[in-house]
């Protein structure tokens, strides 16, 4: 039987107040709460990497033999995103990488594929990384409801959470969609989408899954069920026989928003944070059909509760100061560019040469004296041994700021540009941008951590590298 050996999640630090959106347009019904917003240098790939790093805490990454990336908002229409995720994680080149896209069930489709691969013996450890950065049209309900986030699961033969099985149905149906020519998600009339779509598909599929595994609604400790909005989830809960207050996992609409194909898995991660041995869990997604999974929590669940997951990502946050800043980050409003020389080009051969050392932030460790060094060297800075090194990952190492500067003249979407010299605790130094920081709070000696982010976009290529941030949790 396949199970979940580990879990992780990522919620962006930045939040946008929904009343700020309403005030900007003065034409919408006020909705309380806030939504999580990916930073100007974040996208579905960077968030998937962050969730996967959380999931793989304390786990040998070389044992991961498959990576499934799931999203409807991949930065590329024709280029695999899972390979970028695997490269940033420093996984073995023999890792099989796959993308799942085009559906709000992409995340649970990937979970089903991982379950089948493990149960068939085709794979032993499958990492699922699911992330979304959907954009709602300005002055619309989806701009209010859509949020950004990611979840990751490690599916393996043995784990503290057993996947008892699943039930899936499909239904060709247009309630929400986005064509290859669209920027924003489209939807049909609300009542038709509700009555002919969600409430007609999800409750019967959940009932079929419970019947298949000889369970009643009262046997489920927590149900992580996707719905486009909390009102519809509450309506469907009665049909499914669940107590909305006690059994439904918080869908995080007020604090994060609707994270699309990542939402059901993020809710499942949140349920696992509080789960105890013996609990029955249910996870359901929706989109042109429904996937329902029934899970049983076993002994050992407490051993993987040191992840940041949902709770520790929700606690710290930075509010986006105003709606216009959000519009600028999303590229929805054009502003005057700084009078600086443009980027000439991106060298694809240079990106290829730097893949092992830059994409995964690997330096070297001297085999003679054991000193880690970044960037990679040929001569050890301590013992002067020559060409006697082994690869060494710095992505998860403790570090502090040695020196920094705030550049108010550099072209930046989030001025000032903060450039920091970062010293790793065990040795090695990197000079990089610092993000998700309050410039007034930056100081030498400040502990920081490394994060995988976008650097720039040019000629259709998203260029990624590593930056530093204040330690979030």
N, C-alpha and C positions, 0 to 999 in steps of 0.2 A: 504494500500500500504506500502511495506517495504521501508525503507530509510537508509541512512548512518547517524548515530548520532554523530560519531566521527571518526577521522583518526589519524594515526601515522606512523612513519617510522624509520628506522635505517640504517645508512651507516657507516661502520667501519672507524676508524680514520686513519688507515694506507693505503697508496697508493703506487703503484709500477709504475714507469715510463715505458712506452712501449719501448722507445728507449733503456732502460737498458736491456730489454729482447732481443731486436734485436742485441745489441752489444755482448751479451753472446754467441749467436749462430753464428752470422755473416753469416747467410744463409737465412734470411727472408727479405721480403719487409718492409721497415721502416713504422710504423704506428704512428701517433702522439697521444698525450694525455697520460692518465694514467688510471689505474683501481684500484678500491677499493679492499683491501685484508683484510679478517678477521684476527685478531690477532692470535698468537699461542695458546691462551686460549679461542678462540671463535669458535662457530660452528653454525649450523642452529637453534638449540634450544636457545642458548644464545642470538642470534640476534632477534629471534622471541619474546623472553621475553622483550628485549629492545624496540622493536617497539610497543609491546602491552602496556608497561608502558607509552610510549608516548601517545598512543591512549586513555588510561584511565585517563589522566590528569583531575583532578577535578570530576571524576565520581565514584560513590559508586560501588566498585568492587563486593559487595555481590549481586548486581542486575544482574550480568552476569550469565546467566543460561546455556550457551553452549560455548565451546572453540573448534574451528576448526584450527588445525595446518596443513599447506600445505607446502610441500617441496619434491624435488626429492633427497635430500641429508640429510635425517634424519640420525643422528648418530647411530640409531638402525634399524636393519632389522626386528627384532622380539621383540619389546617392544614399547608401545605407547609413543610418544613424547609429545602429547597434555597434558597428565597428568603431565609431568614435568613442562610444561609451566604454567598450572593452579596452580600447587603447588608453583612455584616460585612467582606467582602473589598473592598468599594468597587467592584464591577464595574459595567459599563454596564447601564442599565435595559433595554436591548434583549437582554440575555442570556436565553436560554431555560433555565428551571430545571425539573428533574424529580426526583421522589422514587422510589427503588426500595426496596421493603420486603417483609416477609412471608416471606422465605426466607433460609436460610444461603448461598444462591447470589446474593443481592442484589448483592454487590460485583462478581462476575464477570458477572452479567447486565448491570450498568451498563457494564462494560468491553466487552462484546459490542455493546451499543447504541452506545457511543461509536465503536468500530471501524467499525460499519456506517455511522454518520453521516458519518464522515470519508471513508471509501472511496466513498460515494455522492456526495460533494460537498455534502451538506446542511450540513455544519459544517466549520470549519477547526481549531479548538482546543476540545476538550471536556475539562473538568476533572471528574474523578471524586473524590469525597470519601466515604470509607467509614469508619464508626465504630460501636462497640458498647459498651454498658454493661449486659450481661445480669446478672441476679441469680439465683444458685442458692439453692434453699431451704435455710434453716439446718439444720445437722447432716446435710448430704447431700453426695454426691460432686461435684455441680456447684458447690456453694459452694467446694469445694476447687479445682476445675479452671478455672472461668470467670475470665477477666481482662479488663481494659479496654484499648482501644487504637484507633488509627486509621491509615489509609493514604490517600494521594492520588496520582493519576496524571494527567498531562496528555497526552492522546492527540491527535496531530496528523499531518499528511501526511508531514512530514519529521522524523525524530528519530534519535537514536543507537541506538534499539532498535526493530527491525522486528517487527511482529506478523505472523508468517507465516500464521496462520489459527487456527481453533478447531474443536472437535468438541463437541457437546452431546447429552445424552440426558436424558429425564425418566422418573421412576418414582414413581407415587403410592404413598406409603409412610409409615407412622407409626412412626418410631423415636424422633425428638425433635419435640416440638411445644409450642406455647403458644397457647391459644385467646384470644378477646377477653375472656374472663372470668378468665383466669389471670394471676397475678403471676409465678409461677415456671415454668421450663421442665419439661415432663413427658417421660418416656421409657419405652420398653417394655423387656422383659427383654434383658439385655446380649447373650446369645448369639444370640438371634433377630435383634436389630438388626445384629449384626456379620455373620452369615452370610447373612441374607436381604437385607441392606441394603448396607453399605459395601463389603465384599469382593466382593460380587456385581456392584456397579455401577462402582466406581472403577477397578479394574485393567483390565477390558475396554475402558473408555472411553479410558484412557491408551494402551492398546495400539492402539486404532483411530486415535488422533491420530498416534502414531508412524508407523503404516503409511501414513496419508494423506500424510505429508510425507517419506516414504522415509527414516526415521530408525530407529536401533536404540537401546535404552536406553543403551548405552555412548557414544552420540553426545551425550548430554545432560550438560552441565557441572554444572548444579544443577536439581533438581526441587523446586518449592515446592508441596507437596501438603497440602491440609487433611485432618485426621483428628481425631476427637473426643478422642483421647488418644494418647500416644506408643507405647503397646503395640500398638494397632491399626495405627498407621502402620508400625511395624516389621514386623508380620505381612504387611501388604499390599505392602511394598517388595520382598519376595522374589517375589511373584506378578507384580510389574511389571518385574522384572529389574534393579532399581537396587541399587547398593551403599549400604546405609543410612549408613555412615560417611562415604563420599566424595561421594556424589551428592545425598543428601537434604538440603535446606536445613533448618537448625535450626528446629523449630516453636516454640521459645521457651516450652515448657510450664513449665520450671523457673524461668524468670525473669519471665515476663509472664502466661502462662496462655492458655486457649482464648478467643480474641477473636471467635468466631463468624464472621459474614460478612466481617469485616475480616482474618481470619487469613491466608488464602491471598494476599491482596494485600500484607499486611505482610511475609510471607515472600518474596514476589517483590521487594519493595523491598530487603530484606536481601540477596537474591541479586544485585541490580543494584549494590549498594554494592561488591561484590568482583568484579563481572564485568569481563571484558576483551573487546576486539574479537575476533569470531569465535566466541564462546561460543554454544551453543544452550541455551536455558532452557525449562523447562516449568512451567506454573502450572495447578493443578487445584483445584476446589472441589467440595463435596458438600452435598446437601440436596434431597431429592425428585428426585434425578438428579445429573448431574455435568457441569461445564463444564471443558474442557481447552484451554489456549492454548499454542501453540508460538511461541517468540520467538527472534530472532537478533540478537545484539549487534553493532553496527557501530562504525565509527570515531566518535570524539567522545564516547564514554561518560565519559571522564575529565573533560570540561568540566562535568558536572553532579554531580560527586561532592563538592561543597562543602555539600550538604544535611546537616541534622542526622540525618534518616532514622532508622534503627534504632539503630545503634551509639552515636551521641552522645546519644540519649535513654536508653539503658540505663545509661550510666556514672553519672550523678548520680541519687541516690534518697534518699527519706526514709522510714524505716520507721514504719508506724502503731504507736503504742505498745502497743495491746492490742486484743483482739477486740471489746470493748464499744464502743470508739471507732468501729470499722468499722460495727458495727450502727447506731450513732447516725447516722453519715454517710449510710447507706443508708435511713434512715427505718424500720428494722426494729424499733426499740425506742423507746418514748415516754419522754421525760424531762421533768422539770419545766421549764416555760418561765420565762424571766426576767420579773420583774414590770415590764414595760415596755408603753407604749401599743401596741396592735396597728396593723398597716398598715391604713389606712382604705380605700384602693382604688388601682387602677392606672388611669390615664387613657389610654385608647386613642388619643384625639386627640393627647395629648402625645407618646406614642410615635411616632405618625405624623409629627408636626411635627419630631421630633428624629431621624428616620430617616437623613438624609444626614449630619448632623453628629455624632450620637452613636453610631449603630450602626456606622459605619465609621471613627470617630475622625478626622473631618476638621475642621481649622481653616481658616485662610486665610493667604495669603502676599501681602504688599503688592506690587503691581505697580510702585510707584514706587521703593521702597528695597530690596525683596527680603526683608524681614524676616518670617519665619513667626510666626504668633500663634495661640494657643489660650487660651480659646475664641475663636470668630470675633468680629470687631470690625467697626465701621463707620468708626472713626477709627484710623489707624495710631498705635501707641504710640511710634514712633520719629520719623517724619517728618510726622505729623498729616494725611497725605492722607486724603480722605474718600471712602468707597464706591469704592475702587480696589483691589479684592482679587480673587484667584483661589483656588479650593479647594485645600487642601493636606493631605495625609495625614500623620498623626503616628504611626500604628500601628507602623511599623517604624523609627522614629527613635531615636537614642541619647539616653539620659536618665540623670539622677542624682537622688538624694534630696536635697532642699533642707532639709526638716525632717520630723519624724514624731512620732507619739504612739501609745502602747499604751493602749487603753481596756479595762480589766478589768471595767467595769460594763455595757458595752453587751451587748445580747442577741446571742449569737454561738454557733454550733455548734463553732467552733474558736477559743476565747478565747486571748489577748486579741485584740480587733479592732485591727489596725494601720492607721492612717490616715496617708498620706504626701503631702506636697507635692512634686511631681516636676517638675523643670526639664528641658525638652528642650534638647539641645546647641545647636541652631540658633535657639532662641527659643520661647517659649510655656511655659505652666505648667498642670498639671492636679493637682487634689486628688482622690485616689482611695484605695481600700482596697489594702493590700499583702497578698499571699497566698503560699503555698508558701515561707514564710520561717521561720527560727529567730529568735524575738523577741530572743534574746540577741545575735544577729549583726547586727541592723539598726543602721545608723549613717548619719549625714549624709555626703554625697559618694559613697554606695554606687551603683555602676552598676546600673540596672534596665532591664527591658524590659516592654512592654505586652502583656497577654494578654486574650483575649475570654472572659468568664466570666458565670455567672448571678449576678444580684443578689438576687432573691427570686422566690417563686411565690405568686400570689394570684388567686383566682377563675378558675382555669384558665389563667392567662397566665404564661408564663415570661418574666421580665424580664431582659434581657442588657445588659451594659455592659462597660467596660474597667477592668482593674485592673493593678497592676504586680507584678512578681516579681523576685527577684535573677536576674541573667543565668544561664541554666541551663548553657550549654555554653561 
